[in-house]
Amino acid sequence: MNKHNTLVIVTWDGISTPFNFVHFDTNPNFDLLLFDYSGATTRNCDSIINADFLLSKKTENKGQVYQEIKHYLNENKSFNYSYIGIMDDDLLFKISEFNYMLQVANLHDLHVFQPAIARDSYYSHRKCLQQPGRILTYTDWVEMMAPFYHITLFNAASPYFPLVNSGQGIDKFMMPCLQIIHDMNNTAIIHVAMIKHCRPIRSHLRLYSNGLTGDQEIELIRQKAIQLVNKEEYKQLFNAKFHRTILYEGNVVLRCYELYSLAFSNLFRNLIAKAKELTHFA
């Protein structure tokens, strides 16, 4: 039975010190599951400090981790979590900041969120970088490095987990569709919590055992997302802008215009905010 309403999974290679990148500066207001992706550890949960649960399954990447977590939750019917968060094993973070992040998520009734990424990290998406002075910024989707999903959305996405060993595409294409279908659209990057990604991005370079690369898996999920939103019972929920900006469908010129309009809008807003800040200190 769970002690808290959030389960945070931290992946582990089964060899190095467990939770080596986690700073335990206070007690967590969430349950911690250590996921051994080597499937080879002989240790039990009682021998690992700070672990509430231990799961050891050989996996290739995040998509297979998602599958195993879903199986684990199905087998343990007494669990009743609201949020599931899955952290890569090379993320440096503090427990106290994650506690604060979960309070912010609850206060803002968020359905999908992630901690912000430190600016000296290896990263893929600039929008996820920490912005000092902000509590959170709303966004369309969060990336798979450190996502937190409402349990309803995690369960809704589970049929797609077996399709992609990397898990890529679930975050950017499938989850926004499921959020609209389930009317759970509050998505944010929370800047009061920060993670540092300590290793270079590499998942897109791998060829997985299903014969697909990371990029091919992303395109597979994009096509599955397009099929989903075009179902008769759902198509009225999705407007043309969603198809263009999220699913990359439709008029290419208009898509580019909307993309660059948003980029320049954000640029001017940030410049105005910086000018106001400088005026204040003048």
N, C-alpha and C positions, 0 to 999 in steps of 0.2 A: 504493500500500500504506500502511496506517495505521501510525503510530508508537506510538500508545497504544490502550488498549481502550475509550476513550470518545470520542465525537464530540460536540462542542458547536457548535450552529449559532447564530449571532448574525445577526438580520435587519438590513437596511440599506436606506435609501431610494435609494441610488445617487448621491446628491448630497453629503450632508454628509460629515464626516470619518469614515472607517470606524472602528468600535470606539470611538466618541467617549465612550461611557459606561463603558468597561471600563478598570479601573486595572491595568496590567501591572506589579505590584510584584515578580513573580518569573516564572520560566518555567512555562508550563502543563503539567500532567501529563495533558493531553488534547489531541486534535486540534481545531483551530478552523476551521470553515467559515463564510465570510462569504456570506450569502444576500441578493442584491440583488433585492428584490421589485418594483422598477420595471421590471426586464428591459431597462433601457436603458443600463447602463454600458458604456463602451468600454475600461475598464481591464482588465488581466490580473492574475492572482494575484501574480505576481512584483513588481508595482508597489505592492502593499499590504502594509505592515509588519504582521507577526504573523499573517497569514492563511496557513493551510496549504492551503486550497482556496477557490475562489470559484465560486459558482453564481448565474447571473443569469436569472431567470424572472419574468415579470409575474404577480403574484398579488394577490388581494383581501385575504386574511387567512390565519390560521393553518392552516385546513383545507387550503387549496391549497398552502401551504408544506409541510405534511406529505406531500401527494401528490408534490410535486417532489423532496423528499428521498428518498422511497421509490423513485422512478424512478432517481434518481442512484445510490443504493446498488445497485439491480438492474443498472445499467450498469457498475458498478465491482466486479466479482466478487472482486477481490483484497482488498477491505475485509472486516475481521473484527472488528466492534465488539461489545462487550457492552452498552453503554448509548448511547442517543441522547438528547441534551438540546437543547431548542429554546427560545432566549431571544428575547423581544420586543426591539425596537431601542431602547426607552426605559428599560432596566433598568440601573441603576448597580450595579456589583459589582467585587470584587477577585479577581484570579486566585488568590492564595494561599488565600483562603477556599474557592474552588471546589476547589482541590487537597485541602484538608482535608475538605471535604464528600464527595468521592469516596472518600477513605480510610475515612471513617465508613460510607458506603454499603456498601463492600466488607466491612468488619468485621462489619456487622450483616446481611449477605446481603440487602440490600434489592432489590426488584424495580421499585418505583416510588417516586420521592422528588422533593423540590424544596427549594431554599433558602428560608429564612424571609424574610418581607417586613418591611422597616423600618416602624416605627410611624408615621413621618411620610410614608408613601407614600399614593398613591391605591390603594385595595384594595377587593375585593368580599367576602372571606371572613375573618372575624376569626380563625378557627382557624389561619390561615397566618401571622399576625403573629409576629415573633421574641419568644421568651421567654428573657430573660437567665438564665443559670445552668443551662440545659438543653442537652444535646447534640442530642437529637432527641425528637420525640413521634410516636407511631404514630397513624395515621388511616385512614379508609376510602378516601380519594381525594385527589389533589392537583390544583390548578387548572391551566389551560392557559397561564398567563402564563410559567411557567418550569419545565415538567415534564421529568423524566428518566425514560425508560422502558427497561426491559430490551429488547433487540433482539427477543426472542421475542414480547413483548407488542406492540411497535411494529408488527411484521410482521402479527400476528394482527388488529390494528385497521385495517390498511391498506385492506381492502375498503370500509370505511365513510368513509374520507377524502373520496372524491368526492361524498358526499351533503351535506356541510356545508362551505361556503366559509369559514365562521368557525372551524370546528373545535370549536365549543362543543357540549357534550353528550358528546363522546368522553371527556373527562376524568372527568366526574361519574357518568355512567350506563354507558357501554360498557366502559371500562377495568376497573372492579371486577368486571364479569361475566366478562371474559376472564381476569382474574387467577384467579378461582375455577376456571374451566374448565382452565386450564394449571397449577393448583396453584402459583401464584406470588403469594402474598398479602401479602408484607412491604412495607408502604407507610408512609412517614414524611415529616414535615417536619423538616429538619435545621437546627438553630438556630445552629450554629457558622459557617454561611455566611449572609450577608444580602444581599438585593437591595433597592434602592429603585426603586419604580415612579414615574417622574417626570412622566407625563402622566395626565390624567383618563381613567377607564374610558369607552369610547365604542363598543365593538363591538356592544353590544346595541341601539344606536340605528340601526344601518345596515340598509338594504335591499340585499341582495346580488343579483348578476346572475342567480342561480337563482330569483329572485322571492320569496325567503324573508328574513325578519328573523332576527336572532340568536336571539330567543326561539322562533321557529318551528323553527329548526334544532335547538335543544335538545330540543324536544318530539318532533321526528322521530327523533332518536337514542334518546330514551327509549323510544319505541315499538319501534324496532329491537332495543333491548336486551331488552325484554319478550318479543319474538318469539324471540330467541335462547335465553333461559333457559327458555322453555316448550317447546323442542324435546325430543322424547322422550329423546334420548341425554344431555341435560343437566339435565332438570327435577329429578332426585333430588339434584343438587348444591346446590340453592338452597332454603333454608328460608323460612318465612313472614316471619320478621323481616327477612331480606334484601329480600324483596319490598316490605315496608313502609318500611324505613329508607333503602334505596338507590334502589329503583325507584318509590317513592311509590304503591304499590298497597295495596289492602286497607282494613281498618277505619280510618276517618279519626280517630275518637276515640282508638284505640289508638296510631295514628301520632303524634298530638299528645302523648299521655301519654309515649311513649318519648322523643320529642324534648325535652320539657321536663324529664323525669327526668334525661336525660343532661346538660342544661344546668345544672340545680341541683347535680348530682353534681360536675361540674367546678368550679362556683362554690365549694362547700364545701371541695373538695380544695385549691383555690387559697387560700382563707381560712386553712385549717389550716397550709398551707405558709408563708404570710406571718406567721402568729402565731408559728410556730416560729423563723422568721428574726428577728423582733423580740425574742423571748426570748433568743436567742443573743447579740444585741448589747446586751442590757440590762445 
